[in-house]
Each structure stands twice: as C-alpha cells, then as structure tokens.
C-alpha cells in the first residue's frame, strides 16, 4: 500500500469507498472526482490510482461495496415471508439512504445484473424457500426487484409522499402483494 507523505498512513479500499460514497451522497455522481476524493482523504490524487484505475472503476467499486453494506436477512429459519419482507425493507432503506447511488446503479443495468451481489443471492435463497422452481428464479427475482424499485422511484420522484408512515404502508402493501402472489408455493 502506498503511504502518503501528508497523511502518514496507508489508504485502504474501505476508506476510499466509504469516502467516495459520502461524496456521492452529498453531490451525486457529479460530486465525485479523483481530485476531490484525494483531497478528502488528504492524499495526492495519484495515490488513488494504486487502488483503483479510473473514476468508472471507482463508481463500480462504490456500487459493489455499498450493496455489501446492506443489512440482509440471515438464513435463520424464519418463514420466507418474513425474510422477503426484511429483504425488501433493507433494499428500500438502502436506496433511500443513498439515492444518488441507487439512481446511478439503475442507470447502469450491467451493475444491477451482476448476480454475484449478495442481495441477489439472498433473494434467490428466499424464493427457493417460497417454492419457486429453479428455472423461474431469475424471472421472479427480476420482477420482484422491479416492483420494489418502482416503489422507491415513485417516492424519489414525488409520485408518492415522502412520509415514513405512508412509506411503511406502501412498502407493506407491495410486499403483501408479492407474498400473496407467491403464496401458492412453498
């Protein structure tokens, strides 16, 4: 790891991605530049290139690591309905906490399509518990993702009120529709 003469400590990927996510939260994708990030980290901009090759690579890294920070429901034996509700709430909460990140991800379908992300793995696990056949997992998970994403987008764009109680009711309605639709399985 490169050590900056100014800071005296090596950079870590965690520090880089956390700071970059904060910058994105504050100013959107436009609020991030390698120079601005370097200034926030008190390093020479060239120091960042020891860890990430470009701004595009940095944005991909932010998206990947931010998804890993989502509080996903554990495989604790809870009913699949409860796990699905917990996953939808975690996704929703993460999207609302980081709207610029969420919009960036959804403007880059190749990021959302990365099925190695833990969110997709948890969703597939829950859908298997619900009795969704293997050949239907991808389609079902894509539809569920679109459903909850639509709810988030509607709120972000002002089509639904930004009121925590109303949001909870809307999300619960969406989740109940999903659960009802899968209710014949499992």
Buried (B, 14 or more C-beta within 10 A) or exposed (E): EEEBEEEEEBBEEEBBBBBBBBBBBEEBBEBBBBEBBBEBBEBBBEBBBEBBEEBEEBBBBBBBBBBEBBEBBEEEEBEBBEBBBBBBBBBBBBBBBBBBBBBBBBEBEEBBEBEEBEBBEBBBBBBBBBEBEEEEBBEBBBEBBEBBBEBBBEBBEEEBEEEEEEBEEBBEEBBEEBBEBBEEBE
